């Protein structure tokens, strides 16, 4: 069966057993490698406080 590689990849990574979903609690932090992670935002209450920070690392090797 022929399958466009982009479509196949999206279908593969979108399978429920491959998706991590986080139920946020006060004080939680999540860290991920943006180069190897497909992520998206979810709806949220705009009246609640949100704080986001970005950290970058450099590998000079």
MOPAC internal coordinates of N, CA, C and O (Angstrom, degrees):
PM7 1SCF
backbone

  N    0.0000 0     0.00 0     0.00 0    0    0    0
  C    1.4598 1     0.00 0     0.00 0    1    0    0
  C    1.5237 1   109.03 1     0.00 0    2    1    0
  O    1.2310 1   120.40 1   -47.70 1    3    2    1
  N    1.3290 1   116.84 1   132.30 1    3    2    1
  C    1.4608 1   122.15 1   178.76 1    5    3    2
  C    1.5181 1   109.90 1   -81.83 1    6    5    3
  O    1.2310 1   121.34 1   -37.76 1    7    6    5
  N    1.3190 1   115.04 1   142.24 1    7    6    5
  C    1.4681 1   119.32 1   179.34 1    9    7    6
  C    1.5230 1   108.42 1  -148.52 1   10    9    7
  O    1.2310 1   120.19 1   -51.44 1   11   10    9
  N    1.3219 1   117.24 1   128.56 1   11   10    9
  C    1.4583 1   121.07 1   174.82 1   13   11   10
  C    1.5230 1   108.03 1   -61.78 1   14   13   11
  O    1.2310 1   120.32 1   -51.07 1   15   14   13
  N    1.3220 1   117.00 1   128.93 1   15   14   13
  C    1.4665 1   120.52 1  -172.52 1   17   15   14
  C    1.5254 1   112.89 1   -59.15 1   18   17   15
  O    1.2310 1   119.57 1   143.60 1   19   18   17
  N    1.3354 1   118.42 1   -36.40 1   19   18   17
  C    1.4725 1   120.09 1   178.86 1   21   19   18
  C    1.5239 1   110.92 1   -66.64 1   22   21   19
  O    1.2310 1   120.83 1   137.20 1   23   22   21
  N    1.3086 1   116.02 1   -42.80 1   23   22   21
  C    1.4665 1   120.35 1   179.15 1   25   23   22
  C    1.5204 1   109.84 1   -64.43 1   26   25   23
  O    1.2310 1   120.02 1   135.09 1   27   26   25
  N    1.3250 1   117.57 1   -44.91 1   27   26   25
  C    1.4674 1   121.26 1   179.10 1   29   27   26
  C    1.5240 1   110.91 1   -60.56 1   30   29   27
  O    1.2310 1   120.41 1   137.14 1   31   30   29
  N    1.3259 1   116.83 1   -42.86 1   31   30   29
  C    1.4666 1   120.49 1  -179.59 1   33   31   30
  C    1.5196 1   110.81 1   -62.97 1   34   33   31
  O    1.2310 1   120.11 1   135.10 1   35   34   33
  N    1.3242 1   117.40 1   -44.90 1   35   34   33
  C    1.4686 1   120.78 1  -179.69 1   37   35   34
  C    1.5255 1   110.50 1   -64.08 1   38   37   35
  O    1.2310 1   120.30 1   137.48 1   39   38   37
  N    1.3192 1   117.02 1   -42.52 1   39   38   37
  C    1.4657 1   119.81 1   177.99 1   41   39   38
  C    1.5285 1   110.77 1   -63.71 1   42   41   39
  O    1.2310 1   120.45 1   140.99 1   43   42   41
  N    1.3154 1   116.74 1   -39.01 1   43   42   41
  C    1.4680 1   121.36 1  -179.40 1   45   43   42
  C    1.5292 1   111.25 1   -65.10 1   46   45   43
  O    1.2310 1   120.28 1   128.70 1   47   46   45
  N    1.3284 1   117.08 1   -51.30 1   47   46   45
  C    1.4733 1   119.32 1  -175.98 1   49   47   46
  C    1.5168 1   112.50 1   -74.26 1   50   49   47
  O    1.2310 1   120.32 1   162.71 1   51   50   49
  N    1.3325 1   116.99 1   -17.29 1   51   50   49
  C    1.4541 1   119.85 1   179.55 1   53   51   50
  C    1.5155 1   114.47 1   -85.66 1   54   53   51
  O    1.2310 1   120.01 1   178.79 1   55   54   53
  N    1.3170 1   117.59 1    -1.21 1   55   54   53
  C    1.4621 1   120.33 1   178.99 1   57   55   54
  C    1.5254 1   109.72 1   -65.13 1   58   57   55
  O    1.2310 1   121.01 1   -41.99 1   59   58   57
  N    1.3092 1   115.68 1   138.01 1   59   58   57
  C    1.4688 1   121.70 1  -173.80 1   61   59   58
  C    1.5313 1   113.31 1   -50.69 1   62   61   59
  O    1.2310 1   119.86 1   139.98 1   63   62   61
  N    1.3292 1   117.87 1   -40.02 1   63   62   61
  C    1.4709 1   119.83 1  -177.48 1   65   63   62
  C    1.5292 1   112.19 1   -71.16 1   66   65   63
  O    1.2310 1   119.79 1   170.15 1   67   66   65
  N    1.3314 1   118.01 1    -9.85 1   67   66   65
  C    1.4622 1   121.05 1   179.29 1   69   67   66
  C    1.5296 1   112.50 1  -104.70 1   70   69   67
  O    1.2310 1   120.01 1  -179.43 1   71   70   69
  N    1.3214 1   117.59 1     0.57 1   71   70   69
  C    1.4668 1   121.78 1  -176.07 1   73   71   70
  C    1.5203 1   110.19 1  -103.09 1   74   73   71
  O    1.2310 1   121.07 1   -50.90 1   75   74   73
  N    1.3352 1   115.56 1   129.10 1   75   74   73
  C    1.4632 1   120.84 1   174.78 1   77   75   74
  C    1.5186 1   107.64 1   -99.28 1   78   77   75
  O    1.2310 1   120.74 1   -51.52 1   79   78   77
  N    1.2988 1   116.19 1   128.48 1   79   78   77
  C    1.4542 1   121.97 1   177.06 1   81   79   78
  C    1.5158 1   107.86 1  -124.00 1   82   81   79
  O    1.2310 1   120.62 1   -45.83 1   83   82   81
  N    1.3208 1   116.43 1   134.17 1   83   82   81
  C    1.4603 1   120.57 1  -174.71 1   85   83   82
  C    1.5196 1   110.11 1  -111.02 1   86   85   83
  O    1.2310 1   120.39 1   -51.74 1   87   86   85
  N    1.3204 1   116.86 1   128.26 1   87   86   85
  C    1.4623 1   121.60 1   174.30 1   89   87   86
  C    1.5273 1   106.42 1   -93.72 1   90   89   87
  O    1.2310 1   120.59 1   -76.25 1   91   90   89
  N    1.3101 1   116.47 1   103.75 1   91   90   89
  C    1.4605 1   122.45 1  -172.06 1   93   91   90
  C    1.5198 1   113.03 1   -67.58 1   94   93   91
  O    1.2310 1   121.78 1   -40.32 1   95   94   93
  N    1.3333 1   114.19 1   139.68 1   95   94   93
  C    1.4600 1   122.77 1   172.21 1   97   95   94
  C    1.5224 1   107.08 1  -131.93 1   98   97   95
  O    1.2310 1   120.29 1   -23.62 1   99   98   97
  N    1.3138 1   117.05 1   156.38 1   99   98   97
  C    1.4672 1   121.32 1  -179.59 1  101   99   98
  C    1.5238 1   110.22 1   -52.83 1  102  101   99
  O    1.2310 1   120.75 1   -47.09 1  103  102  101
  N    1.3329 1   116.16 1   132.91 1  103  102  101
  C    1.4564 1   121.40 1   178.13 1  105  103  102
  C    1.5190 1   115.18 1    89.89 1  106  105  103
  O    1.2310 1   119.95 1   172.95 1  107  106  105
  N    1.3305 1   117.71 1    -7.05 1  107  106  105
  C    1.4655 1   120.52 1  -179.46 1  109  107  106
  C    1.5209 1   111.32 1   -68.48 1  110  109  107
  O    1.2310 1   121.56 1   -31.77 1  111  110  109
  N    1.3207 1   114.63 1   148.23 1  111  110  109
  C    1.4587 1   122.63 1   173.18 1  113  111  110
  C    1.5206 1   107.62 1  -137.24 1  114  113  111
  O    1.2310 1   120.82 1   -37.66 1  115  114  113
  N    1.3036 1   116.04 1   142.34 1  115  114  113
  C    1.4570 1   121.18 1   177.10 1  117  115  114
  C    1.5183 1   107.64 1  -126.34 1  118  117  115
  O    1.2310 1   120.96 1   -45.09 1  119  118  117
  N    1.3197 1   115.77 1   134.91 1  119  118  117
  C    1.4618 1   121.08 1   178.46 1  121  119  118
  C    1.5243 1   108.11 1  -125.11 1  122  121  119
  O    1.2310 1   120.53 1   -43.68 1  123  122  121
  N    1.3182 1   116.60 1   136.32 1  123  122  121
  C    1.4568 1   120.44 1   179.06 1  125  123  122
  C    1.5220 1   109.67 1  -147.78 1  126  125  123
  O    1.2310 1   121.19 1   -21.62 1  127  126  125
  N    1.3035 1   115.32 1   158.38 1  127  126  125
  C    1.4623 1   122.56 1   177.77 1  129  127  126
  C    1.5247 1   107.54 1   -89.26 1  130  129  127
  O    1.2310 1   120.96 1   -71.14 1  131  130  129
  N    1.3138 1   115.77 1   108.86 1  131  130  129
  C    1.4577 1   121.32 1  -175.18 1  133  131  130
  C    1.5287 1   112.78 1   -63.77 1  134  133  131
  O    1.2310 1   120.00 1   159.14 1  135  134  133
  N    1.3298 1   117.60 1   -20.86 1  135  134  133
  C    1.4658 1   121.18 1  -179.88 1  137  135  134
  C    1.5144 1   112.05 1   -77.10 1  138  137  135
  O    1.2310 1   120.06 1   161.17 1  139  138  137
  N    1.3214 1   117.50 1   -18.83 1  139  138  137
  C    1.4624 1   120.94 1  -173.75 1  141  139  138
  C    1.5241 1   112.33 1  -127.88 1  142  141  139
  O    1.2310 1   120.57 1  -160.60 1  143  142  141
  N    1.3189 1   116.51 1    19.40 1  143  142  141
  C    1.4523 1   120.43 1  -176.14 1  145  143  142
  C    1.5226 1   110.13 1  -131.14 1  146  145  143
  O    1.2310 1   120.44 1   -46.54 1  147  146  145
  N    1.2996 1   116.77 1   133.46 1  147  146  145
  C    1.4584 1   121.21 1   170.83 1  149  147  146
  C    1.5175 1   105.07 1   -96.96 1  150  149  147
  O    1.2310 1   120.52 1   -53.96 1  151  150  149
  N    1.3140 1   116.60 1   126.04 1  151  150  149
  C    1.4558 1   118.81 1  -176.90 1  153  151  150
  C    1.5235 1   109.84 1  -140.33 1  154  153  151
  O    1.2310 1   121.87 1   -16.20 1  155  154  153
  N    1.3156 1   114.02 1   163.80 1  155  154  153
  C    1.4571 1   120.15 1   177.78 1  157  155  154
  C    1.5178 1   108.91 1  -152.17 1  158  157  155
  O    1.2310 1   121.06 1   -19.32 1  159  158  157
  N    1.2784 1   115.57 1   160.68 1  159  158  157
  C    1.4564 1   120.64 1   177.45 1  161  159  158
  C    1.5154 1   111.01 1   -89.27 1  162  161  159
  O    1.2310 1   121.47 1   -20.13 1  163  162  161
  N    1.2772 1   114.80 1   159.87 1  163  162  161
  C    1.4667 1   121.40 1   175.98 1  165  163  162
  C    1.5228 1   108.34 1  -118.29 1  166  165  163
  O    1.2310 1   120.88 1   -16.67 1  167  166  165
  N    1.2956 1   115.92 1   163.33 1  167  166  165
  C    1.4676 1   119.88 1   175.99 1  169  167  166
  C    1.5180 1   109.32 1   -62.25 1  170  169  167
  O    1.2310 1   121.28 1   -32.32 1  171  170  169
  N    1.3353 1   115.15 1   147.68 1  171  170  169
  C    1.4563 1   119.85 1   178.25 1  173  171  170
  C    1.5183 1   108.87 1  -149.59 1  174  173  171
  O    1.2310 1   121.27 1   -16.70 1  175  174  173
  N    1.3099 1   115.17 1   163.30 1  175  174  173
  C    1.4620 1   122.24 1   179.47 1  177  175  174
  C    1.5274 1   108.32 1   -79.12 1  178  177  175
  O    1.2310 1   120.21 1   -67.97 1  179  178  177
  N    1.3251 1   117.21 1   112.03 1  179  178  177
  C    1.4651 1   121.73 1  -176.91 1  181  179  178
  C    1.5229 1   112.80 1   -66.85 1  182  181  179
  O    1.2310 1   119.90 1   166.11 1  183  182  181
  N    1.3116 1   117.79 1   -13.89 1  183  182  181
  C    1.4694 1   119.77 1   178.72 1  185  183  182
  C    1.5267 1   111.63 1   -83.37 1  186  185  183
  O    1.2310 1   120.00 1   167.55 1  187  186  185
  N    1.3340 1   117.61 1   -12.45 1  187  186  185
  C    1.4612 1   121.13 1   179.10 1  189  187  186
  C    1.5204 1   110.60 1   -88.74 1  190  189  187
  O    1.2310 1   120.77 1   -31.17 1  191  190  189
  N    1.3343 1   116.12 1   148.83 1  191  190  189
  C    1.4602 1   122.71 1   179.50 1  193  191  190
  C    1.5209 1   110.24 1   -71.85 1  194  193  191
  O    1.2310 1   120.73 1   -46.79 1  195  194  193
  N    1.3337 1   116.21 1   133.21 1  195  194  193
  C    1.4704 1   121.91 1   174.29 1  197  195  194
  C    1.5181 1   107.66 1  -128.00 1  198  197  195
  O    1.2310 1   121.00 1   -38.49 1  199  198  197
  N    1.3023 1   115.70 1   141.51 1  199  198  197
  C    1.4590 1   120.26 1   177.15 1  201  199  198
  C    1.5188 1   108.43 1  -130.29 1  202  201  199
  O    1.2310 1   121.02 1   -51.68 1  203  202  201
  N    1.3202 1   115.65 1   128.32 1  203  202  201
  C    1.4574 1   120.59 1   178.34 1  205  203  202
  C    1.5200 1   108.38 1  -128.23 1  206  205  203
  O    1.2310 1   121.08 1   -40.92 1  207  206  205
  N    1.3068 1   115.55 1   139.08 1  207  206  205
  C    1.4618 1   121.40 1   177.64 1  209  207  206
  C    1.5131 1   108.54 1  -130.40 1  210  209  207
  O    1.2310 1   121.56 1   -31.57 1  211  210  209
  N    1.3074 1   114.62 1   148.43 1  211  210  209
  C    1.4645 1   120.25 1  -179.75 1  213  211  210
  C    1.5213 1   109.12 1  -117.99 1  214  213  211
  O    1.2310 1   121.25 1   -44.94 1  215  214  213
  N    1.3131 1   115.21 1   135.06 1  215  214  213
  C    1.4646 1   121.73 1   177.21 1  217  215  214
  C    1.5202 1   107.48 1  -124.58 1  218  217  215
  O    1.2310 1   120.64 1   -46.91 1  219  218  217
  N    1.3235 1   116.38 1   133.09 1  219  218  217
  C    1.4610 1   120.87 1   176.23 1  221  219  218
  C    1.5163 1   108.93 1  -119.99 1  222  221  219
  O    1.2310 1   120.89 1   -38.34 1  223  222  221
  N    1.3072 1   115.91 1   141.66 1  223  222  221
  C    1.4613 1   120.93 1   175.59 1  225  223  222
  C    1.5230 1   108.67 1  -120.57 1  226  225  223
  O    1.2310 1   121.01 1   -28.00 1  227  226  225
  N    1.3277 1   115.68 1   152.00 1  227  226  225
  C    1.4576 1   121.33 1  -179.90 1  229  227  226
  C    1.5176 1   108.42 1  -123.45 1  230  229  227
  O    1.2310 1   121.02 1   -47.27 1  231  230  229
  N    1.3128 1   115.66 1   132.73 1  231  230  229
  C    1.4573 1   121.34 1   177.13 1  233  231  230
  C    1.5217 1   107.70 1  -109.63 1  234  233  231
  O    1.2310 1   120.53 1   -72.30 1  235  234  233
  N    1.3223 1   116.59 1   107.70 1  235  234  233
  C    1.4641 1   121.73 1  -177.62 1  237  235  234
  C    1.5212 1   113.14 1   -90.99 1  238  237  235
  O    1.2310 1   119.93 1  -167.80 1  239  238  237
  N    1.3177 1   117.73 1    12.20 1  239  238  237
  C    1.4703 1   119.12 1  -177.76 1  241  239  238
  C    1.5107 1   111.98 1   -74.95 1  242  241  239
  O    1.2310 1   120.10 1   180.00 1  243  242  241

